[in-house]
Amino acid sequence: MNSTYLYAIVIAAYLCVLILIGLLTGRRTKSVEDFYIGGRQIGPWVTALSFVAAYFSSVVIIGGGGFGYMFGMSTLWIGAINVLLGTMICWMVLGPRVRQFTQRLNTMTIPGFFGERYRSKFALMFSAVIIVVFMIFYNVSILKGMGHIFEVLMDIPYGYGILLASIIILFYVSIGGYLAVVWTSFVQAWVMGIGLVLLTIFSVRAIGGIGAANLNLAALDSGLVQTPGIWGWPGLVSFALIVSFGVWGMPQLVVRFYSIKNLKVLKIGTVIATIGTCMALLPYFNGAIARTLFPQLGNPDLAIPILAKNVLSPLGSAVVLAAVVAAGMSTFASILIILSSSVIDDIYRKGFQRQVNREKILFWSKVASALIGTISLIVALKPPALVLTLTAFAWAVIASTTLWPLLLGIYWKRATGWGCAASMVAGCATSLAWMAAGKPFGIHGFIPGIIIGGLVFVIVSLVTPPFPEEHIQRIWQAKSKN
């Protein structure tokens, strides 16, 4: 059978499964809370693996492979730190309190939590606007990764590839909301894992073993097998931190803690998510191997697609194709839910104080998902940078804005609304200014952004009046039975 036909059959079967999930979950989506956070009734396996799928999207499979291609084996440290800081410690530190506090305050979004926790319309509106604007950049990077896979493996023009993926995502998100997102992401996590393991096994066999891969990389450039190697310490450390600590402020990932059924299953989910994210090391590793096999690639983002096409059978390549499409779709779908909630619930209903009944909110949330997805698609047709570069830019700005208000908001009773607002503005502005200046000393804008944002938060909170005791007691009440 022609390999293109085989790819088409595998991906068509996979997309049909996603559509079916969208239709089934659509029947269970009856309220706004169902659409945004699944009614807070999602179990540990689905929550954990949907977190994995949303975290390690086509951005990591394609973009991580591209960075492995450019920088070699030292990029494995990024994946390892992702597992430790971005998953295990994140779930342990944020998970329980985010679940408790957001239920107490009856909030379904990160901006909504800020608005209630800090009694600040500015914190609500500013964080919502930042999330909407810069998440669109992140969406573009996801679509770009999927487009490259269709382009290389199926000879489908880049634009048609991202159009196909976008239509399917927009369908099941608009129909099923968050329930569709987590259940499709659950399926997608398994597809991603199988695809990456297959690719790794056959890539190592093609190069003659890990030792041979290291020798071949060293022959090209010794910096490709050393740490920090070509990166340099500032670049390696700051990038590892942004894609690990950045998770702590990323709404499409933090929302998993909102939706999980209770604190008991959260502990189980922590273990599952930590094991699942170990797959983060594989794209970087495979990208480094691709450098030894195809040293003259013009675009590093093509490393994984080219590698899959050459070391796997057509069926194996089809599985990898499905894995990348799965990865991209899971994250893109998660972000659409976040962006629609930010636009409709946070900005329109709460920010502008519009009285809208719950049925209309649900309807307009679905419309907003479709419109935002369409905007992302249009921008992705002429993307401005490498996949992982776009991701790091978006994550740096969003996390510099939201990380401290979220973390200190659930751990520090003395945190004030003025401290939150000042931290958001300072962190966001510092991150943007640092990147506009060309990342001095090789340090990514995320690092100065969170440093300045954290200092400003603490200083301003200490010199401004604390919240009344009744507000603090409302947030720090006795632990609920959940």
ChimeraX attribute file (.defattr): number of C-alpha atoms within 10 A of each C-alpha:
attribute: neighborCount
match mode: 1-to-1
recipient: residues
	/A:1	6
	/A:2	7
	/A:3	16
	/A:4	14
	/A:5	13
	/A:6	16
	/A:7	23
	/A:8	15
	/A:9	13
	/A:10	15
	/A:11	19
	/A:12	13
	/A:13	12
	/A:14	19
	/A:15	18
	/A:16	12
	/A:17	14
	/A:18	25
	/A:19	20
	/A:20	14
	/A:21	20
	/A:22	26
	/A:23	17
	/A:24	16
	/A:25	25
	/A:26	21
	/A:27	10
	/A:28	16
	/A:29	21
	/A:30	15
	/A:31	14
	/A:32	22
	/A:33	18
	/A:34	21
	/A:35	27
	/A:36	27
	/A:37	25
	/A:38	27
	/A:39	21
	/A:40	19
	/A:41	15
	/A:42	22
	/A:43	16
	/A:44	23
	/A:45	19
	/A:46	22
	/A:47	29
	/A:48	32
	/A:49	26
	/A:50	28
	/A:51	29
	/A:52	32
	/A:53	33
	/A:54	30
	/A:55	26
	/A:56	25
	/A:57	30
	/A:58	35
	/A:59	32
	/A:60	27
	/A:61	32
	/A:62	33
	/A:63	30
	/A:64	33
	/A:65	34
	/A:66	29
	/A:67	26
	/A:68	30
	/A:69	31
	/A:70	23
	/A:71	27
	/A:72	34
	/A:73	26
	/A:74	24
	/A:75	30
	/A:76	22
	/A:77	17
	/A:78	22
	/A:79	25
	/A:80	18
	/A:81	21
	/A:82	29
	/A:83	23
	/A:84	15
	/A:85	20
	/A:86	24
	/A:87	27
	/A:88	20
	/A:89	18
	/A:90	20
	/A:91	25
	/A:92	14
	/A:93	14
	/A:94	17
	/A:95	22
	/A:96	20
	/A:97	21
	/A:98	23
	/A:99	23
	/A:100	23
	/A:101	21
	/A:102	23
	/A:103	18
	/A:104	14
	/A:105	15
	/A:106	12
	/A:107	18
	/A:108	24
	/A:109	25
	/A:110	28
	/A:111	29
	/A:112	27
	/A:113	25
	/A:114	27
	/A:115	23
	/A:116	19
	/A:117	28
	/A:118	22
	/A:119	16
	/A:120	19
	/A:121	21
	/A:122	19
	/A:123	29
	/A:124	26
	/A:125	23
	/A:126	18
	/A:127	27
	/A:128	27
	/A:129	17
	/A:130	19
	/A:131	27
	/A:132	20
	/A:133	13
	/A:134	18
	/A:135	26
	/A:136	23
	/A:137	21
	/A:138	25
	/A:139	28
	/A:140	28
	/A:141	33
	/A:142	32
	/A:143	30
	/A:144	31
	/A:145	30
	/A:146	31
	/A:147	27
	/A:148	27
	/A:149	30
	/A:150	25
	/A:151	18
	/A:152	18
	/A:153	21
	/A:154	20
	/A:155	12
	/A:156	16
	/A:157	13
	/A:158	20
	/A:159	19
	/A:160	14
	/A:161	21
	/A:162	27
	/A:163	18
	/A:164	13
	/A:165	21
	/A:166	22
	/A:167	14
	/A:168	17
	/A:169	26
	/A:170	23
	/A:171	19
	/A:172	25
	/A:173	28
	/A:174	24
	/A:175	21
	/A:176	27
	/A:177	32
	/A:178	32
	/A:179	28
	/A:180	31
	/A:181	32
	/A:182	28
	/A:183	22
	/A:184	27
	/A:185	31
	/A:186	23
	/A:187	20
	/A:188	29
	/A:189	28
	/A:190	18
	/A:191	22
	/A:192	28
	/A:193	21
	/A:194	16
	/A:195	21
	/A:196	23
	/A:197	15
	/A:198	17
	/A:199	24
	/A:200	20
	/A:201	14
	/A:202	20
	/A:203	25
	/A:204	18
	/A:205	12
	/A:206	16
	/A:207	18
	/A:208	11
	/A:209	14
	/A:210	14
	/A:211	11
	/A:212	14
	/A:213	24
	/A:214	21
	/A:215	15
	/A:216	19
	/A:217	23
	/A:218	16
	/A:219	13
	/A:220	14
	/A:221	15
	/A:222	15
	/A:223	19
	/A:224	27
	/A:225	23
	/A:226	16
	/A:227	18
	/A:228	20
	/A:229	18
	/A:230	18
	/A:231	20
	/A:232	15
	/A:233	14
	/A:234	15
	/A:235	17
	/A:236	22
	/A:237	18
	/A:238	19
	/A:239	24
	/A:240	22
	/A:241	20
	/A:242	26
	/A:243	25
	/A:244	23
	/A:245	24
	/A:246	26
	/A:247	23
	/A:248	25
	/A:249	23
	/A:250	24
	/A:251	22
	/A:252	23
	/A:253	22
	/A:254	22
	/A:255	24
	/A:256	27
	/A:257	27
	/A:258	29
	/A:259	26
	/A:260	27
	/A:261	19
	/A:262	21
	/A:263	19
	/A:264	12
	/A:265	16
	/A:266	24
	/A:267	15
	/A:268	14
	/A:269	25
	/A:270	22
	/A:271	17
	/A:272	19
	/A:273	24
	/A:274	23
	/A:275	16
	/A:276	21
	/A:277	26
	/A:278	18
	/A:279	21
	/A:280	25
	/A:281	24
	/A:282	22
	/A:283	31
	/A:284	32
	/A:285	26
	/A:286	29
	/A:287	33
	/A:288	32
	/A:289	32
	/A:290	30
	/A:291	26
	/A:292	21
	/A:293	20
	/A:294	12
	/A:295	16
	/A:296	9
	/A:297	14
	/A:298	8
	/A:299	11
	/A:300	23
	/A:301	28
	/A:302	22
	/A:303	32
	/A:304	33
	/A:305	25
	/A:306	19
	/A:307	24
	/A:308	29
	/A:309	21
	/A:310	16
	/A:311	20
	/A:312	19
	/A:313	13
	/A:314	20
	/A:315	13
	/A:316	19
	/A:317	26
	/A:318	26
	/A:319	25
	/A:320	30
	/A:321	29
	/A:322	27
	/A:323	28
	/A:324	33
	/A:325	29
	/A:326	31
	/A:327	32
	/A:328	34
	/A:329	30
	/A:330	32
	/A:331	27
	/A:332	32
	/A:333	30
	/A:334	28
	/A:335	27
	/A:336	32
	/A:337	26
	/A:338	28
	/A:339	27
	/A:340	25
	/A:341	31
	/A:342	30
	/A:343	23
	/A:344	23
	/A:345	27
	/A:346	27
	/A:347	23
	/A:348	17
	/A:349	17
	/A:350	18
	/A:351	21
	/A:352	12
	/A:353	11
	/A:354	12
	/A:355	10
	/A:356	13
	/A:357	9
	/A:358	12
	/A:359	12
	/A:360	11
	/A:361	19
	/A:362	26
	/A:363	13
	/A:364	17
	/A:365	27
	/A:366	24
	/A:367	16
	/A:368	21
	/A:369	26
	/A:370	20
	/A:371	15
	/A:372	21
	/A:373	24
	/A:374	16
	/A:375	13
	/A:376	23
	/A:377	23
	/A:378	15
	/A:379	17
	/A:380	24
	/A:381	17
	/A:382	11
	/A:383	17
	/A:384	13
	/A:385	12
	/A:386	19
	/A:387	26
	/A:388	25
	/A:389	16
	/A:390	22
	/A:391	24
	/A:392	20
	/A:393	20
	/A:394	24
	/A:395	26
	/A:396	30
	/A:397	28
	/A:398	28
	/A:399	30
	/A:400	33
	/A:401	35
	/A:402	31
	/A:403	23
	/A:404	25
	/A:405	31
	/A:406	22
	/A:407	16
	/A:408	17
	/A:409	23
	/A:410	21
	/A:411	13
	/A:412	11
	/A:413	16
	/A:414	17
	/A:415	25
	/A:416	27
	/A:417	28
	/A:418	23
	/A:419	25
	/A:420	31
	/A:421	26
	/A:422	21
	/A:423	32
	/A:424	32
	/A:425	18
	/A:426	22
	/A:427	33
	/A:428	26
	/A:429	18
	/A:430	23
	/A:431	28
	/A:432	19
	/A:433	15
	/A:434	18
	/A:435	17
	/A:436	11
	/A:437	9
	/A:438	12
	/A:439	16
	/A:440	12
	/A:441	8
	/A:442	15
	/A:443	20
	/A:444	25
	/A:445	31
	/A:446	33
	/A:447	21
	/A:448	21
	/A:449	27
	/A:450	29
	/A:451	18
	/A:452	19
	/A:453	30
	/A:454	24
	/A:455	16
	/A:456	22
	/A:457	26
	/A:458	20
	/A:459	14
	/A:460	19
	/A:461	21
	/A:462	15
	/A:463	11
	/A:464	14
	/A:465	13
	/A:466	15
	/A:467	16
	/A:468	8
	/A:469	9
	/A:470	9
	/A:471	14
	/A:472	14
	/A:473	11
	/A:474	13
	/A:475	19
	/A:476	16
	/A:477	11
	/A:478	8
	/A:479	9
	/A:480	10
	/A:481	7
	/A:482	12
